[in-house]
Amino acid sequence: MKQVVVVKLVPDAGSRAALAETLSTCNTEANRIAGVAFAHRGAVTGRVEREYALRGRVYAEAKGTGIGSQLAQLAVKKVRDAYTVVEAQVRSGMLRGARAAKALGKPVVFRSGAAQPFDDRCLSWNLDARTVSVRTVVGRVRGIGFACSKRDLAMLRAHRKGESDLFERGGELYLAATVEVPVAEEREPVDFIGVDRGIVNLATTSDGVNFQGQDLERYRRRMARARAELQAKATKAAKKKLAQRSRRESRHAAHVNHKIAKEIVSAAERTGRGIALEDLEGIRERVRLTRSQRGRISHWPFYQLAQHIGYKARRAGVPVIAVDARHTSQMCPLCHHTERANRRSRDEFCCRGCGLAGPADVIAAVNVRRRGRMAWAVCQGSGRPA
């Protein structure tokens, strides 16, 4: 299973200038290549030609900029991969209508500090000395230090494999290294933990554990007020501050999602259970939300939480199964009576059939657990993978 380990580079002034110039030159050349690719796309299909054909048009000039033959080829590959992503997003429906037309109607653009891939021929690691050697526009620069945690260093030492991406963020230079982590064999679960994802409580398990309630809500309101104030100013400094705050909020969201996923997977691994999640794909189109709820959903990466749970579970050998999310918060897990009135408020559930009452999020998680058990039994009985 592929993952990414990000380390911060700590170069001296000369090395920093060489790396920054190399990154800027690579991205400038990538923009030129993207324009050439766009100009020669298919007249009927509108698709960009394959990497080999594109390389024949742009390679000589790219190599002549000083980045060398290998970085020139990696720049071509980066451009073709970017177009592949855009085309895939349009085909899958992630980009539709005006957004799809806009994405397909102009060349892709890379900022000056965007990530540039380096393979082992143009970037090598010395993990004992915590340094890297990088091919730049001024030649090979050696002994560039990097900083990372002991855990990340151990991960690099044991599993680093493939390309590393150099990129700039906030005036600092970073390397994102690819690591190939072995996946544990998936075991047979003795039961499942149902996980209900929501707006106020990010995740609630069938064990009755809530993750992030009032503290998260206060954080969201504070961030929303700060965004509104900066957007109202509309100055250059305010826009810069807004971008910084957006990155800060994204980092906070990823950190919280990592913690929640780690606790859920650890509980499942410790007790020999699997994890059942609601399938929330297309939830924005299926449900009617208030304006405040739409804002909350848009500013929190719920999909990211499922991704974190998924990859952590694969590493631990914990099976994960997605189940139908419909009516999980309206159905009684005891008598299975289902109606909207069962959920008396956002927090309270009371079955109008048998009188069972409890926290609405926990009831939903219990229903998710039950559906996970049934789905697993069906998949195992039919021989299909869960």
N, C-alpha and C positions, 0 to 999 in steps of 0.2 A: 504494500500500500504506500503510495507516494504522499509525502508531506513536505513542508517547507520550514527550514530553520533560518531565521533572519539574524544577522550579526551586524554590528555597527563598526564601520571602518574608522580608524584613528590614524590617518596619514599625517606626515609632515607637510609643510607648505608646498614644497615642490611636487610631492606625490599627489596632493590634493588637486593642484592645478592641472596635472597631467590627466588624472582620472576625470575631472570635470570637463576638460576639453575633449577627451575621448567620448564621453557620454553625449555631449552636445553634438559632436561631429556625427556620431552614429545615428542619432535621432534626426538630425538635419538630412542626412542621406536617406534615412527610412522614409521621411516625408517626400523626398524626390522620387524614390522607388514607388511609393504609394500612388503618386500622381501618374507615373508611367503605367502602372498596373491598371489604374482606373481608365486611362485613355485607351488602352488596348483590350478592354473587357469585351466579351462576346456581344455581337450586335443583336442576336436573337435571345440568348439566355440572360445577358446582362451580367454574367459571372466573370470573375477575374481569372486569367489563365493560370495554369499550374506553375508550381515553383520552378521547375526546370526551365520551362520556356521563359519565364520572367527573368531568371538569372542570366539567360543569354542576352537579354536586352540591357541589363543594368550593371552587370558584374564588373566589367572593365573600369567604368567610371567610378564605381564605389570603391574599388581597390585603390584607385589613384588618389583618393582623398587622404591617404595615410593610415587608414584603419587596418590595412592588411587584408590578405585573402580570406582568412577564416572569419573575421568579424564582418567582412562584406557579405559572405554567404549567410551568416547568422542574421544579418539585417534583412536580407531578402526573405529568409524563412519567417522572421518576425512579422514582416508586412503581410505575407501570404496567410499566416495564421490569424492575423487580425481580421482580414477579409473573410476567412472561413468562419470566424465567430459571428460576424455580422450576418452573414448568409444563413447560418444555423439559427440565429435568433429570429430572423424573419420567417424561416420555414416553420419553426416551432410555435410561432404566434406571440413570442415575447415582445416583438416589435410589430405593431400593426398600424394601418392607416397612415396618417401624416408622419408619424415617427419612423415607420418603415421606409416611406418614400424619402425622407430626409437622410436616413442612414445610407440608403442605396444610391442617392443622388449626388454624392460628393466623395472625394477620396478620404480615407482614414487619416487622422492627424495625430502625431506624437508630440508631446511637450518635450522641452529640452532635457528635462531630468527623468524622462520615462525609462522604464526598465529595459536594459539591453542584455541579452543572454551571452554568456561566455562558456565555452566548453573547456575540457581539460587541456586542450592544446594552447589555449590563450589565457588560462587562469589556473594556477596550481595552489594547493593549500599546504602549509606547514603547521599542523595542529599542535605539535609540541611547543613550537615557538609562538603560536598564535599569530601567524603572519600569512599573507598571501602574496603571490607574484602575479602581476597582471600585464598583459600586452596592451600598450597604449599607443597613441599617435606619435609619441616621442621615443618609442622603443619599450623594451621590457623594464618594468619598475618592480623591484624586489623589496621584500622586508616591510610591506605595508601591514601595520598592526590592526587587529580587530578585537572587539570586546563582546563577550557573550557570557551567559550563565554556565555553571558547571554541567547542568543537565543538557543544555544545548550542545556544549562541547563534546559530551559523551555521545550524544546522538550523532553528531558529525563524524566522530571517530569510528562509530560502529556501523553507520548506515548511509553515509554520504555516497551518492551515485548520480551521475548525470550533470546537467548544466547548472550554472549559478548565474543569477541576474543581478547586475549592478544597477542601482537606482538612487535618485536623490529625493529626499523628503525633509522639508523644513530647514534647508541649508546644510544638512548632513548627508553623508554617503553611506549606503548600506549594501550588503550582499545577501541575497535570498538563495540559499543552497537547497537543492533537492535531496531528500533522503528517502530511501526505500525501506520502510519499516515492515518487518514480517508480521503477518496476520495470524492470530491464534485460531486453532480449529474450533469451529462453532459447536457448542455442546447442546445436548438435549435439555431444555429448561424444565424445572419441576413446576413452575407456574410463571405468571407474568406480572410485571408492574405496569399498571395503566397510568399514562401521563396525559393530563388535560392541559392544553396551552390556552392561556387567556390574556386579556388586556391588563387587568389590574394585577393578578397573580400570573407571572410569566409561565409557571408550570406548577401543577398540583398533582401529586401521585396518589394512587389508590391506597397507599399506606397512611394518607392524611397529612403528608408533608407539603407545605406551601413554600414556594420560592419567590422572594421579592414581592412585597406588598406595598405598604405605605411609604417606605423609604424610596422605592423606585418611583412611585407616583410623585413624590416631592421633587425628585431629581428631574423628572420629565417636565414638570411645571416650571422649574427654575430655568431649564434649558430653553423652553418655549418662550418665556419672557425675555431672556437674553437675545434670542434670535429676532424677536419682534422689534426690540429696541435697535438692534444693529441694522435690520432691514429698513427701518424708518429713516435712519440717517442717510443711507445710500451714498456715503462717501467712499473714496478709494480705501482709506484706512479701515472703515467699517466693514467693507467687503473682505478685506484681508483678514480682519479679526473674525469675521463670520466663517471663513474657510477654516481658520485654525480651530475655532470652536466646534465646527462640524467634524473635523478629524478627531478631536478630543472625545466627542460624544460617541463616535464610531468605536474608538478604542475602549471606552467604558462599556459599551454594549457587548463587544467581543469578549471582554474580561468577565462580565457577568454571565454571559452564555457559556463560557468555558467552565466557570465554577459550578453552574447548575448541572451541566452535562456530566461533569466529573462526579458529582455527588450521586446522580441518578444511576450512572453506570457502575459506580463502586457498590451501591446498594444491591443492584442486580447481580453483580459478580459475587459478592459476599454471600448472598442467599441462594445462589444457583438458579435465579429466575431470568426470564427474558424481558424485553421492554416492548410495550405496545403503545404506538403513537397514533394520534388522529391524522388522517390524510387531509391536510388543509390546502391542497392545490386548488387554485381558483376560488378561494374563500371570499375574496373581495367582490367577485361577480355574483356569488350565490346568496349573500346575506345583505340585509338592509341595515346600514349603520348610521348613527348620528354623526354630525360634523366632528365632534370631539373624538369619537371612536375612530373615525377615519384618520384623523391626525395622529392618534396614538399608534395605530397599526402601521402607518407609513413611516414613523420615526423609530420603529424597533424591528430588528431583523429576526422575526420569528422563524423564518426558513433557516437562518444560520444556526439557531439552537438545535433544530432537527439534524443538521449536518454535523454539528459537534457531537451530538449523542451517537450518530451513526458511525463516525470514524473511531471514536473512543471505544464503542461497543465491539467493533470489528477487531481492534487490537486486543481486547480482553476475551474474545470468543463468546460474547453475549449476543444471542439472536435478537434482532429488532424487526418488528412487523408493523406495517401501516394499516389502519382499519378505517372504515367509513365513519365520518364525523357527524353524520346527520342524527339529530335528536338525542345526542348523548347527555345533554343537560336537561332534557325534558322527559326522559324515560325512567321509570322506577326500576331499579335493579332487582327488586324483590318480586313484584307482581307483573312487571313489564308494561304497566299502564302508561301510555304516552299522551301527553297534551301540554300545550304551552302554559296552562294555568298551574301545572305542577311546580313550576319555578316561580315562586311568589315574588322574588326580587333577585337582584344580581347575586346576592350571597346566600339566599335561603331556598331550599327545596322541600316541598311537602307534597307527597303523592295524594291525589284526590281519590285514588282507588282504595289503597290499604292504609294510608296515613303515615307511611315511612317519611321521616324528616331528617334533614342533615344539611351540612354545607354543600351548596350547589356544585362547586368545583370538585369536591371529593366524590360526590355522586357521579359526576361526569367521568371522572377517572376510573371509578369502579366499573362503569359501563364500557369504557375503553378496554379495561382489563378483560372483561368477559368476552368482548368481541375478538380480542387478541387470542384468547384461548381457543375460541371456535375457529378462527382463521388458521391458526397453527395446526389444529387437528385436521382440518380439511386439506391443507397443503401436504401434511405428512401422509395422510391417507391416499392422496392422489399421486404422491411421488414427486410433486412439483416443489421447487425451492420456494421458501417463504419470502 
